[in-house]
């Protein structure tokens, strides 16, 4: 139920209108992954479809099948390893024209509104512009700028905030009993409980440590070790680049405001790392890493090559 959605007051207020029957137009939910976008839609649909008393942990048919992902009137389409193609969209729009099977309406959740191919987006436009009376659409993206303007213009926009650190930490402590590690993972998530849990489950501190070694290789001007370390991260390089940004943030923060350091378990190493080059070099590398991250989000780039380049330009 919507009462279970935490620290997203505006989103809950907006989705309450859907539950009450006052919102019929498509909605674009914008925010970082893991902050409750998909969860809040699921809870709103559960509350709207509920056959019981709309109470937390309701075990009615609708609430249980929505949790299980098997409710016939709650349809999800997710962009995983590839873009959303036209065939998937045509199948979805065909379902939108059908009458609901159980509930009073059909709800469609598209997770990856920034991942439509152009033909897929074109196939969806008419349906978004004039949704069938018994269909509701929820689209999810990390930023509105990455969504095609033709899609964006047909949706109301709902922005989600990053979650407070204390809340994310409280979630992590349900899984990780080492307080220090839980704090590191919660800060690595940067306001996303979902990302923090994912990093914890995958043991991503090991990847973070690999990134630390890459920085050390660059400082040592060991080109062979640097290139080898970057290549060793292979498919993890997009995430490694994010962790690099965090480590550079920590290097710049360690003397100014240690309480804001993300990787608190490596405080001693960060203190030893910071004086090995000038502030200008650290800032320059941080800016280049941030720019590369932004470029990667919008344009296909060969990350290993560019990552090696920014290190060699900065240190060697």
Rosetta blueprint (number, residue, H / E / L):
1 X L
2 X H
3 X H
4 X H
5 X L
6 X L
7 X L
8 X L
9 X H
10 X H
11 X H
12 X H
13 X H
14 X H
15 X H
16 X H
17 X H
18 X H
19 X H
20 X L
21 X L
22 X L
23 X L
24 X L
25 X L
26 X L
27 X E
28 X E
29 X E
30 X E
31 X L
32 X L
33 X L
34 X L
35 X L
36 X L
37 X H
38 X H
39 X H
40 X H
41 X H
42 X H
43 X H
44 X H
45 X H
46 X H
47 X H
48 X H
49 X H
50 X L
51 X L
52 X L
53 X L
54 X L
55 X L
56 X L
57 X L
58 X L
59 X L
60 X L
61 X H
62 X H
63 X H
64 X H
65 X H
66 X H
67 X H
68 X H
69 X L
70 X L
71 X L
72 X L
73 X L
74 X E
75 X E
76 X E
77 X E
78 X E
79 X L
80 X L
81 X L
82 X L
83 X L
84 X E
85 X L
86 X H
87 X H
88 X H
89 X H
90 X H
91 X H
92 X H
93 X H
94 X H
95 X H
96 X H
97 X H
98 X L
99 X L
100 X L
101 X L
102 X L
103 X L
104 X L
105 X L
106 X E
107 X E
108 X E
109 X E
110 X E
111 X E
112 X L
113 X L
114 X L
115 X L
116 X E
117 X L
118 X H
119 X H
120 X H
121 X H
122 X H
123 X H
124 X H
125 X H
126 X H
127 X H
128 X H
129 X H
130 X L
131 X L
132 X L
133 X L
134 X L
135 X E
136 X E
137 X E
138 X E
139 X E
140 X E
141 X E
142 X L
143 X L
144 X L
145 X L
146 X L
147 X L
148 X L
149 X H
150 X H
151 X H
152 X H
153 X L
154 X L
155 X L
156 X E
157 X E
158 X E
159 X E
160 X L
161 X L
162 X L
163 X L
164 X L
165 X H
166 X H
167 X H
168 X H
169 X H
170 X H
171 X H
172 X H
173 X L
174 X L
175 X L
176 X L
177 X L
178 X L
179 X H
180 X H
181 X H
182 X H
183 X H
184 X H
185 X H
186 X H
187 X H
188 X H
189 X L
190 X L
191 X L
192 X L
193 X H
194 X H
195 X H
196 X H
197 X H
198 X H
199 X H
200 X H
201 X H
202 X L
203 X L
204 X L
205 X H
206 X H
207 X H
208 X H
209 X H
210 X H
211 X H
212 X H
213 X H
214 X H
215 X H
216 X H
217 X H
218 X H
219 X H
220 X L
221 X L
222 X L
223 X H
224 X H
225 X H
226 X H
227 X H
228 X H
229 X H
230 X H
231 X H
232 X H
233 X H
234 X H
235 X H
236 X H
237 X H
238 X H
239 X H
240 X H
241 X H
242 X H
243 X H
244 X H
245 X H
246 X H
247 X H
248 X H
249 X H
250 X H
251 X H
252 X H
253 X H
254 X L
255 X L
256 X L
257 X L
258 X H
259 X H
260 X H
261 X L
262 X L
263 X L
264 X H
265 X H
266 X H
267 X H
268 X H
269 X H
270 X H
271 X H
272 X H
273 X H
274 X H
275 X L
276 X L
277 X L
278 X L
279 X H
280 X H
281 X H
282 X H
283 X H
284 X H
285 X H
286 X H
287 X H
288 X H
289 X H
290 X H
291 X H
292 X H
293 X H
294 X H
295 X H
296 X H
297 X H
298 X H
299 X L
300 X L
301 X L
302 X L
303 X H
304 X H
305 X H
306 X H
307 X H
308 X H
309 X H
310 X H
311 X H
312 X H
313 X H
314 X H
315 X H
316 X L
